Structure formats: C-alpha cells, structure tokens
Amino acid sequence: MNDRPLKIAFDAKRLFSNYTGLGNYSRTLVRNLVKFFPQNEYHLFTPEIQKNKETAFFFQQDNVHIHSPVKTNKFLWRTFLQSGLINKIQPDLYHGLSHEIPFGLKASIVTVVTFHDLIWELFPQQFGWLDSKSYHVRYQSAAKRSDHIVAISNNTKQDLINLYQIPENKISVIYQSCGSYFQTPTYYRGPKKHFLYVGSIIPRKGLDKIIMAYALLPDIEKRGVKIVGGGKGVYFEKCKSLIEYYHLENHFTFLGGLANDELATLYDESIALVFPSIYEGFGIPVIEAIHRGCSVITSNKSSLPEAAVALSTLVDPEDIHDIARAMRLSILHASVPPKEEIDQALLPFSDEVTANKLMTLYQFLTASK
C-alpha cells in the first residue's frame, strides 16, 4: 500500500473542551498519529481553543495546525460553517471523532466518523427530549453520509448494524488506547486501600448496585469506596440515600472530577475498580485500571467483556450478591501477574497497534476514493 503523506482534518471540539471519555479519546488518537506518523499534516477544527496541560502537546508540533472561528455560533460552525474552511485546505480525509461530520464537505474529501456508542437510542431517558431527538437526526445522518465508520468495539458495530442498518463492510472496529498517564512502566507495590468507582453517576453505571453489594460485605472486609465522577438529580440522591440507609457515610467518598494524573494514583491504591455498567461503548476505565495493575470487577454485558482482557472478574451487573462475591475475592486474592503478561493482553489497545490500524484504514480509503 502506498504510504504517501496525508493531509488529515479532525473534528477537535472534544479534544479541546472535554476532559473525560470523548476528550481523552480524541487527544490520545491524534497524539498517537502525530507520534508514529510525523510525515503527515494534521488540522484540528474546533469552535473553541483551550490551552492547558492536556492540550499543550498540540501547540508544540510543527505539523499540527489548529483552526477556530473568531466569533460565530459554535453549534452552526461545527455542523455547517467549518466545511468552507476545510474545503479551502483540501485535506485528503476528514475524521469526525465523536459521531458527527459537517455538512457541505467536497465530495473529493474522504469522510470517516467514530461511533463510541448509541446510548441516545438505547437509553433516551438519560437525555433531554430535544437532545435525544437532535442526536438521533444528526448522528444517524453522519453514519449514513460518511464514507466509513470507526466503531470502538464490536458491540458498537453491532448496534450500528441493528439500529441504523449500516452495512457491515462500512464499519471497522479499531479499539482505543488510553492516555499516557495510565501506562506505567512498573506496577505500584504499596498498600491497596479502597475500592474505586469511575464514571458519571447515572443509572446504567450501577453505583446503587455497588452500594448494596458493599453493604453485604462483613465489616472486617469493608475498605471504603472512592467515587470519581459527577452526578445530580434523582439518581444521585438515591445513591446518597442508600449510603445513609446502610450507615455507610464514612465508607463512601465523593471526589468529583479529577485530573488524569490524580486518577492514575487512585488506580494504584485501589483493591479493584468496580464498574458494573449495563451498557458501554467500550469502557476505557477498565483498560486504564489494567494498565496500572489494578484488578477490575465489571459487567458481563455490552462491550465490557471485550475490554476485560486481564485482572478482571465479570459479574451480572443486576446481581448485588455476584458483585459482593467478586469484591470479597478481590480482597483475598490480590496478586498481580507479571507485567509482560499484562502488556501482551493489552496489545490490541496499545498506542502503536491502534495508530497503525487507523493509518492503514486512512491509506486504504484515500487510495480507493
């Protein structure tokens, strides 16, 4: 295959404005491409630019160019207006990193869109009525209009086939890698202090099931639970009420959002990440935890078995006794396999493998256009 240098454009809104899942995916993907394929020219299109320790890398690369409107409607610019600027630059390929590509791109530009999940279709109650309808229209349109789709798991690929009737040969599954902060060369060998929950506090993530499972543990095995992620509303109050009902106020600590380096330290000190979600597009906290040598208790549903390649126990996310059993076992059996063995299991999610698969796809699509 001809590995000619490419001019590649990206939807970089999440890269500059989101510091959890979708933002981490965008930053890690572009950073890895720049690292392993420096011969290419990369253009980032964003309605707003933020420079901080998470985004500083992109300002330091000669082959990375950042484009943003001086003053305009941010929604209209991302969906419609940026296409004029993209067309002037004439990239070989445009990659929408989170479910969306703009209208009005020239037909000569190859269009790729990443789908992380189809939560708005499967759990519309998680969104406002207008948001869920908007996502349905815009994201289904992007799936239909794009030349190709990158799904971050086989589970998401199957959802695209079932819900949007996308042909299977239009979808490539390319797993994501996690941020460099989580990829440690050696394991932490200090004391394991607590269990860990990472994610938004919403019903499908299962924090209420963790609380009820934790209440089943003998007092001598109760080590505390650190909760990373924000929440509000009825479900959040339900979780707080459950903690009070079981008199566990001194056992659960709500930390809100944390910087990635702080989160890495929490993984190090955790007995296990407890992640009994009933639906995830991929489940990046599972990979982050495994990289740190942290055991994982996660769901046997949706994409999570794809990510749980090592140090993991799969549970029925609706069964609090199953979750409690796994928590007890994680306390009793805390040994970690050799790092080489873990690295081999994580190879499909490594920086180099995921970047190479994506660039191979880019080269194939641009050569075929």
C-alpha positions in Angstrom: 0.0 0.0 0.0 1.2 3.5 -0.8 2.2 5.2 2.4 2.2 8.7 0.9 2.0 11.6 3.3 -1.6 12.7 4.0 -3.3 15.9 5.0 -5.8 14.9 7.6 -8.5 17.1 9.3 -10.3 16.3 12.6 -13.3 17.5 14.5 -11.4 18.6 17.6 -14.2 20.1 19.6 -13.9 17.3 22.3 -10.1 17.4 22.2 -10.1 21.0 23.5 -13.3 21.0 25.6 -13.9 17.6 27.2 -11.5 16.1 29.8 -13.1 12.7 30.3 -14.0 9.9 27.8 -14.6 11.6 24.4 -11.9 14.2 25.0 -9.4 11.6 26.1 -10.1 9.5 23.1 -9.6 12.5 20.7 -6.4 13.6 22.4 -4.9 10.1 22.6 -5.8 9.3 19.0 -4.4 12.4 17.4 -1.3 12.4 19.7 -0.5 8.8 18.7 -0.9 9.5 15.0 1.5 12.5 15.3 3.9 10.4 17.2 4.0 7.4 14.9 3.3 9.2 11.5 5.1 12.6 11.7 5.2 12.8 7.9 1.5 13.7 7.8 -0.1 17.1 8.1 -2.8 17.3 10.8 -5.5 20.0 11.0 -7.7 20.4 14.1 -11.0 22.2 13.7 -12.7 23.4 16.9 -15.3 26.1 17.8 -13.2 26.9 20.9 -9.5 26.6 21.8 -8.2 25.9 25.3 -4.5 25.6 26.1 -3.6 23.6 29.2 -1.5 20.7 30.3 -3.9 18.3 28.5 -3.7 20.1 25.1 -0.3 21.7 25.2 1.2 19.0 23.0 -0.8 20.1 20.0 0.6 23.6 20.2 4.1 22.3 20.1 4.1 20.3 16.9 5.1 21.9 13.6 2.8 19.6 11.6 -0.3 20.3 13.7 -2.5 23.2 12.7 -5.4 24.5 14.8 -8.4 26.2 13.2 -11.2 28.1 15.1 -13.7 30.8 14.2 -13.0 34.3 15.5 -16.6 34.8 16.5 -19.6 32.8 15.4 -22.4 30.5 16.6 -20.4 27.5 17.8 -23.1 24.9 17.0 -23.7 26.2 13.5 -19.9 26.4 12.9 -19.3 22.8 13.9 -22.3 21.4 11.9 -22.3 23.7 8.8 -19.8 26.6 8.7 -16.5 24.9 9.2 -16.9 23.0 5.9 -16.0 26.1 4.0 -12.6 26.4 5.7 -12.0 22.7 5.4 -12.7 22.7 1.7 -10.1 25.6 1.2 -7.4 23.5 3.0 -8.4 20.5 0.8 -7.5 17.6 3.2 -7.3 14.1 1.9 -9.5 12.9 4.7 -11.8 14.4 7.4 -12.3 12.3 10.6 -15.2 13.2 12.9 -14.0 11.9 16.3 -17.4 11.8 18.0 -20.5 10.8 16.0 -20.6 13.8 13.7 -19.3 15.2 10.4 -20.2 18.6 9.0 -22.5 19.2 6.0 -21.0 20.7 2.8 -17.6 19.0 2.5 -16.4 18.5 -1.0 -17.0 15.0 -2.5 -13.3 14.6 -3.0 -12.6 14.5 0.8 -12.8 11.1 2.4 -15.1 11.2 5.4 -14.7 9.0 8.5 -16.7 9.2 11.7 -16.1 7.4 15.0 -19.0 6.0 16.9 -18.4 5.3 20.5 -21.9 4.0 21.4 -25.6 4.6 20.6 -26.7 5.4 24.1 -29.1 8.1 22.9 -31.0 5.4 21.0 -30.9 2.7 23.8 -31.3 4.9 26.8 -33.1 8.1 25.6 -34.3 8.8 29.2 -30.7 9.7 30.0 -31.1 12.8 27.8 -33.5 15.6 27.5 -36.2 15.1 24.8 -34.7 17.7 22.5 -31.1 16.4 22.9 -32.1 12.8 22.2 -34.0 13.8 19.0 -31.2 16.0 17.9 -28.6 13.2 18.4 -30.8 10.8 16.5 -31.1 13.0 13.5 -27.5 14.4 13.4 -25.6 11.2 14.3 -27.7 8.9 12.1 -27.1 11.4 9.2 -23.3 11.3 9.9 -23.4 7.5 9.9 -25.2 7.4 6.5 -23.3 10.2 4.8 -19.8 9.1 5.9 -17.5 7.0 3.6 -16.6 4.9 6.5 -17.2 4.4 10.2 -14.8 3.5 13.0 -16.5 1.7 15.9 -14.6 1.4 19.1 -15.9 -2.0 19.9 -17.6 -5.0 18.2 -20.6 -4.2 20.4 -20.9 -0.7 19.0 -20.5 -2.1 15.5 -23.4 -4.5 16.1 -25.6 -1.6 17.4 -24.9 0.4 14.2 -25.9 -2.5 12.1 -29.1 -3.3 14.1 -30.3 0.3 14.8 -29.1 2.3 11.8 -28.9 -0.6 9.2 -25.3 0.3 8.3 -23.7 -2.3 6.0 -21.1 -4.4 7.9 -18.4 -3.7 5.4 -18.7 0.1 6.0 -17.6 -0.3 9.7 -14.1 -1.1 11.0 -13.6 -1.9 14.7 -10.5 -0.1 16.0 -10.1 -0.2 19.7 -8.9 2.9 21.6 -5.8 3.2 23.7 -5.7 5.1 27.0 -3.7 8.2 28.0 0.0 8.0 28.6 -0.6 8.9 32.3 -2.0 5.4 32.9 0.7 3.5 31.0 3.2 2.9 33.8 6.5 1.0 33.2 6.2 -0.7 36.6 3.4 -1.5 39.0 2.7 0.2 42.2 3.6 -2.1 45.1 2.2 -0.1 48.0 -0.9 -0.9 50.1 -4.3 -1.3 48.4 -6.6 1.0 50.4 -10.0 1.1 48.8 -12.4 0.1 46.0 -12.9 2.6 43.2 -15.8 3.7 41.0 -15.0 5.9 37.9 -17.8 7.4 35.8 -20.8 9.6 35.7 -23.3 8.9 38.5 -26.2 7.8 36.3 -28.5 4.7 36.5 -26.8 2.5 33.8 -23.4 2.7 35.5 -24.7 0.9 38.6 -23.4 2.8 41.6 -26.6 1.9 43.5 -25.7 -1.8 43.0 -22.2 -1.2 44.3 -23.6 0.4 47.5 -26.0 -2.5 48.1 -23.3 -5.1 47.3 -20.8 -3.3 49.6 -23.4 -3.4 52.4 -23.3 -7.2 52.2 -19.6 -7.4 53.0 -18.6 -8.4 56.5 -17.4 -5.4 58.5 -13.8 -6.7 58.5 -13.8 -6.5 54.7 -15.2 -3.1 54.3 -12.3 -1.0 52.9 -14.2 2.1 51.6 -15.1 3.2 48.1 -13.7 6.3 46.3 -16.1 7.7 43.7 -14.7 9.7 40.8 -17.3 11.4 38.6 -20.1 13.9 38.8 -23.8 13.4 39.3 -27.0 15.2 40.2 -30.7 14.7 40.2 -32.9 11.9 41.3 -30.5 9.0 40.8 -27.6 10.8 42.6 -29.9 11.5 45.6 -31.0 7.9 45.5 -27.4 6.7 45.9 -26.7 9.1 48.7 -29.9 7.9 50.4 -28.8 4.3 50.1 -25.5 5.2 51.7 -27.3 6.7 54.6 -29.8 3.8 54.8 -26.9 1.3 55.3 -25.0 3.7 57.6 -22.0 3.8 55.2 -21.4 7.6 55.3 -17.8 7.0 56.5 -17.1 4.4 53.8 -18.1 6.3 50.6 -16.1 9.4 49.4 -17.3 11.5 46.5 -14.3 13.1 44.8 -16.0 14.7 41.8 -13.9 15.0 38.6 -10.1 14.5 38.9 -7.1 15.2 36.7 -5.8 12.1 34.9 -2.6 12.0 37.0 -4.6 12.0 40.2 -6.8 9.3 38.8 -3.8 7.2 38.0 -2.7 7.3 41.6 -6.2 6.2 42.7 -6.0 3.2 40.4 -2.6 2.3 42.0 -4.1 2.4 45.5 -7.3 0.5 44.7 -8.2 -3.1 45.6 -10.3 -3.1 42.5 -12.2 -0.9 40.1 -15.8 -1.8 40.4 -17.6 -1.0 37.1 -20.9 -2.9 36.8 -22.3 -0.8 33.9 -25.1 -2.4 31.9 -24.0 -0.6 28.7 -20.8 0.9 27.5 -19.4 1.7 24.0 -16.1 0.5 25.2 -15.3 1.1 28.9 -12.0 2.9 28.9 -11.7 2.9 32.8 -11.3 -0.9 32.5 -8.2 -0.5 30.3 -6.8 2.3 32.4 -7.1 0.2 35.6 -5.5 -2.9 34.0 -2.5 -0.7 32.8 -2.0 0.3 36.4 -2.1 -3.3 37.7 -5.5 -2.7 39.3 -8.0 -5.5 39.4 -11.3 -5.0 37.7 -14.9 -6.1 38.5 -17.1 -5.4 35.6 -20.2 -6.3 33.7 -20.7 -9.3 31.5 -22.8 -7.2 29.2 -22.4 -5.0 26.1 -18.7 -4.2 25.2 -17.2 -4.7 28.6 -16.1 -8.3 28.1 -14.0 -7.0 25.1 -12.1 -4.7 27.4 -11.7 -7.0 30.4 -8.7 -8.9 29.0 -6.8 -9.3 32.2 -7.1 -8.9 36.0 -10.8 -8.9 35.5 -13.9 -10.6 37.0 -17.1 -10.5 35.0 -20.3 -10.2 37.0 -24.1 -9.9 36.4 -24.5 -6.1 36.9 -28.0 -6.6 38.2 -27.0 -9.2 40.9 -25.6 -7.5 44.1 -24.6 -10.9 45.5 -22.5 -11.6 42.5 -20.9 -8.1 42.8 -20.3 -8.6 46.5 -18.7 -12.1 45.9 -16.3 -10.5 43.4 -15.4 -7.7 45.8 -14.6 -10.3 48.5 -12.5 -12.3 46.2 -10.5 -9.2 45.1 -9.6 -8.6 48.8 -8.5 -12.2 49.3 -6.6 -12.7 46.0 -4.7 -9.5 45.3 -1.8 -11.0 43.3 -0.9 -9.3 40.0 0.6 -11.3 37.0 3.9 -10.3 35.6 3.8 -7.0 33.7 4.9 -8.7 30.5 1.8 -10.9 30.6 -0.5 -7.9 31.2 1.2 -5.9 28.3 0.6 -8.8 26.0 -3.1 -9.0 26.9 -3.3 -5.2 26.3 -1.6 -5.3 22.9 -4.8 -4.7 20.9 -5.3 -1.5 22.9 -1.7 -0.3 22.7 -0.8 3.1 21.2 1.2 1.7 18.3 -1.3 -1.0 17.3 -4.3 1.3 17.3 -2.5 4.1 15.5 -1.2 1.6 12.8 -4.7 0.2 12.2 -6.2 3.7 11.8 -3.5 4.8 9.4 -3.8 1.7 7.4 -7.5 2.4 7.1 -6.8 6.1 6.1 -4.4 5.0 3.4 -6.8 2.4 2.0 -9.7 4.8 1.9 -7.8 7.7 0.3 -6.3 5.4 -2.3 -9.7 4.0 -3.1 -11.5 7.4 -3.4 
